[in-house]
Amino acid sequence: MAPFFTDTDEPAEWVLGRDLLADGLTGSAGCGDIWIWPAVGRGDQAMYLVLRSPAGTALLERRQRA
């Protein structure tokens, strides 16, 4: 777990479980503030992760190494 510092007084923290990450490899998974899904039809392997907080939303992309 790592804090993300935003424009608010308190950092935002999310905990990602292994089951959530494993489920996100094959389809959309998550609820509430965390969503993860594979990049379908991109030609390369990638995964997307959305983190939400009252301060905003972050979209992260993780590409698979060759």
C-alpha positions, -999 to 999 in steps of 0.1 A, spaced: 0 0 0 13 34 -10 -3 68 -3 -12 91 -31 -10 128 -22 -38 149 -37 -51 184 -31 -67 173 2 -52 173 37 -51 135 39 -34 112 14 -56 86 -4 -48 49 1 -61 18 -17 -54 -18 -9 -53 -42 -39 -58 -78 -32 -43 -106 -53 -78 -119 -62 -88 -86 -76 -56 -84 -97 -61 -120 -109 -97 -113 -118 -87 -82 -137 -64 -102 -160 -94 -119 -177 -122 -93 -173 -135 -63 -156 -132 -65 -118 -137 -43 -88 -162 -21 -71 -165 14 -56 -131 32 -58 -110 5 -75 -116 -10 -110 -93 -31 -131 -96 -47 -166 -75 -60 -195 -69 -40 -226 -89 -60 -252 -80 -57 -288 -49 -36 -284 -25 -61 -300 -2 -59 -270 -10 -71 -235 -19 -43 -211 -41 -38 -180 -59 -7 -168 -66 3 -133 -89 31 -121 -85 46 -86 -111 71 -73 -111 94 -43 -130 126 -34 -101 145 -48 -104 129 -83 -98 99 -105 -66 83 -118 -64 60 -148 -32 38 -148 -20 16 -176 3 -13 -171 19 -29 -202 31 -65 -202 68 -69 -208 78 -88 -239 
